[in-house]
Amino acid sequence: MPYTWPPLTPGDPGEIARRVAAVLDDAWQRLANKQHAVLTQLADKPRAQATAATLEEFKQAIADFRRRVDDEAELFVRRQLPHLYEEGARAAAEALGTTFTWTLFHRDALQALASDSYADFLHRSQEAERMANRFYRAARAAARREVPLLAAGNMTGRQAATNLARRLAADHRLTHVVYRNGARVPVRAWAEAATLTKSSVAYNAGTLNRSREAGVTMVEVFDGLDCGWTSHQDPDKATRTLRTVEEAAEWPISHPRCRRSFGPRPDAIPDGRA
C-alpha cells in the first residue's frame, strides 16, 4: 500500500530538503519497480497482451512521478519559501533595529521567486521523465514488433526474449538521472540539492530586499572560508567581504548546498566598502 506523506510544515531547510527528496525518491523507486516488472514480463512470459498490461502500469507510474513532483514543488513554494523569505527579512530588520511587514514590495518579490522556483523545480524533473518515457516507447515498440515472434515458446524464442529484456535494461537504466552534460545524479540527490538551493535563495532574498527597502546599499557576506564569489573555485573569496545589494542579489549563492548569507551594512558606502 502506498505511503501517505504528511503535509509539508515550514521549518528547517535541511529537514524540508530531506523530506522532498524522500517523497520523490519513493515515487522514482516505484517507477523503477514497474520497469523491472516490464522486463521480467518480457524475459519470462513474452505475451503481447500481458506485456501491454504491464506497460500500462509503468505508464501510470510515470504519471504518478509527475504528480508527486508537481505536488511537492507546489507545497514547497507555497509554504516553505514564504517562511524562509520572512526569516531572512526579519534577520535583516533586527540587524537594522527595525521591523518587517509584508508590504506589496515583498509580496511581489515572493511571487516572482515562487514562480521561478516552481518552474525550475519542474524543469529539473523533466530529464527523469524523458528517460522513463524513452524506455516506455522502446518497450512498447518491442511488444508490438518482437514479442509476437517470441511467443512460440521454444528455446530459441525464450533466449531471444531474455536478450530483448537485457538489451532494454542496458539501454534504459533508471538508477540515475542522466543530464545532457553526461552527469549521472540519483533522484534523491538532485531533489535535495534543488530544495536546499531554493531555500537559501529565498532566505537571502528576504534579507536583501529588506535591506534595500531600508535604503541600505551594502551588505557583508557570510560564507565558507574557501567559497568563491561566483563559484566555489572562484579566487575571489566571498566571506567577510562587502558587496552591493545588487551584486549580492545576482549571486545569492555560488554553488549547490551553499551556506552563504548576508548582513546589512548601513555604515558602508559603495566607494569605500568599509
C-alpha positions, 0 to 999 in steps of 0.5 A: 500500500502506498505511503501517505506523506504528511503535509509539508510544515515550514521549518528547517531547510535541511529537514524540508530538503530531506523530506522532498527528496524522500517523497520523490525518491519513493515515487522514482523507486516505484517507477523503477519497480514497474520497469523491472516488472516490464522486463521480467514480463518480457524475459519470462512470459513474452505475451503481447497482451500481458506485456501491454498490461504491464506497460500500462502500469509503468505508464501510470507510474510515470504519471504518478512521478509527475504528480508527486513532483508537481505536488511537492514543488507546489507545497514547497513554494507555497509554504516553505519559501514564504517562511524562509523569505520572512526569516531572512527579512526579519534577520535583516530588520533586527540587524537594522533595529527595525521591523518587517511587514509584508508590504506589496514590495515583498509580496511581489518579490515572493511571487516572482521567486515562487514562480521561478522556483516552481518552474525550475523545480519542474524543469529539473524533473523533466530529464527523469521523465524523458528517460522513463518515457524513452524506455516506455516507447522502446518497450512498447515498440518491442511488444508490438514488433518482437514479442509476437515472434517470441511467443512460440515458446521454444528455446530459441524464442525464450533466449531471444526474449531474455536478450530483448529484456537485457538489451532494454535494461542496458539501454534504459537504466533508471538508477540515475538521472542522466543530464545532457552534460553526461552527469549521472545524479540519483533522484534523491540527490538532485531533489535535495540539492534543488530544495536546499538551493531554493531555500537559501535563495529565498532566505537571502532574498528576504534579507536583501530586499529588506535591506534595500527597502531600508535604503541600505546599499551594502551588505557583508557576506557570510560564507565558507572560508574557501567559497568563491564569489561566483563559484566555489573555485572562484579566487575571489573569496566571498566571506567577510567581504562587502558587496552591493545589494545588487551584486549580492542579489545576482549571486545569492549563492555560488554553488549547490548546498551553499551556506552563504548569507548576508548582513546589512551594512548601513555604515558602508558606502559603495566607494569605500566598502568599509 
